[in-house]
Amino acid sequence: MEEGVGTSPDWLGLIEGQFPSGGADIRTYSPLALAYIGDGVYELVIRTVLLGKGNCPVNKLHRRASALVRAGAQSEMMHALEPLLDPEEARIYKRGRNAHPATMAKHATMTEYRRATGFEALMGWLYLTRRWERMMELIKTGIGYVGAQGGGTWTDNR
């Protein structure tokens, strides 16, 4: 079947089809495992959005992406997102936030890092449960909040 406007591929299904897994139950994943995949998925979304705004030097793309994938920005996003989470999403976020990672970001406080880990765990859970529209909705809301707080026009590649 050819993909057209308004359709989206099941990337996770495609990956699982090519690289079969053991079929682990997502409910058994640690919050740090969810944050691990969430970190990658979120960064891919940000990079895709930036690239979609037009071609520009890679170092400029990197600076703009880094501004939103850093722990401080993700922590800030959670100020806007936390009241919007349904009970299950809030539970996943709190599990991630309360996890005890072995490392910490160089340029973030412990509180920022833990909130960012909760954000990433939530993104990972939404990705793995194929709730991509909800994931995009939350990311868009969070980015809008950061921009309104002084984050500027990070998506303008001119």
Secondary structure, DSSP 8 states (H G I E B T S, - for coil): ----TT----HHHHHHHHS------GGGS-HHHHHHHHHHHHHHHHHHHHHHT----HHHHHHHHHHHHSHHHHHHHHHHHGGG--HHHHHHHHHHHT---S---TTS-HHHHHHHHHHHHHHHHHHHTT-HHHHHHHHHHHHHHHIIIII--TT---
